[in-house]
Amino acid sequence: MSRVFISGSSTGLGLMAAKKLAADGHSVVLHARDAARAKDAAAALPSAEAVVTGDLETIAGARHVAEQVNEHVNERGAFDAVIHNAAVGYREPYRKTSDGLPHLFAINTLSAYILTALIHRPSRLVYLSSGMHHDADANLGDILWQQRRWNGATAYAESKLHDTLLAFAIAKRWPDVLSNALEPGWVPTRMGGPGAPDDMQQAHLTQAWLATSDDPRARVSGEYFYHLKRMAANPQAHDPVLQRRLLETCAELSGVEVPPA
């Protein structure tokens, strides 16, 4: 059986994936933004190995979460998989974090980068993207929205393209790690809204499958999935120049470097 860490797993799809993994006999470490959410998460999944706590909107907070995850690595060995699930949605207004970064970018893009760079390398990495990424432009020249008027839906779509770029960049950089991205569908979570039309019962299955399955279809890297099937990602996600620029930009903003192979 596998050990899996899931960011942003106190509610929603992260918690659903955690419950699926636990039901299948895997060991899961949850993550919550604060102590109150951590208590709720532990109550929702009493079999969880642990709940780490920290707010991913700040660089220091993301570092602290990585440190806590690595403490579990030191105690019990490396995680088999990390699922990068934490995100805020497309209704997000423009506001800056204490680091001076757009809140949506800080959580959806930068925290996934920091956790990837700092958590002891697992065997598999899974990044949650979105169907909205297909029509997005990476806009790495204005990743912090300093030159454009804020649009939450566009910023969200860009962040999910960034997550896919990150997944594919890591697949190339770390050939010993299976690194993939997926879209769970537009489902009626708190983020998706009550009118979302996609199947909630399917939304959490692909990430759990990619994290643990021995199915040869899941034991691939640098691929994009929807409901257990490969599908084409936004072509920009495969661009090595954009991949490199995203890694360099996130490293400059965070002061954290992704280790080499």
Secondary structure, DSSP 4 states (H G I P E B T S, - for coil): --EEEETT-SSHHHHHHHHHHHHTT-EEEEEESSHHHHHHHHHH-TT-SEEEE--TTSHHHHHHHHHHHHHHHHHH---SEEEE-----TTPPP-B-TTSSBHHHIIIIIHHHHHHHHSPP-SEEEEE--GGGGG----GGGTT-SSS---HHHHHHHHHHHHHHHHHHHHHH-TTSEEEEEE--S--STTT-TT--S-TTTTTHHHHHHHH---TTTS-SS-EEETTEE-PPPGGGG-HHHHHHHHHHHHHHHS------
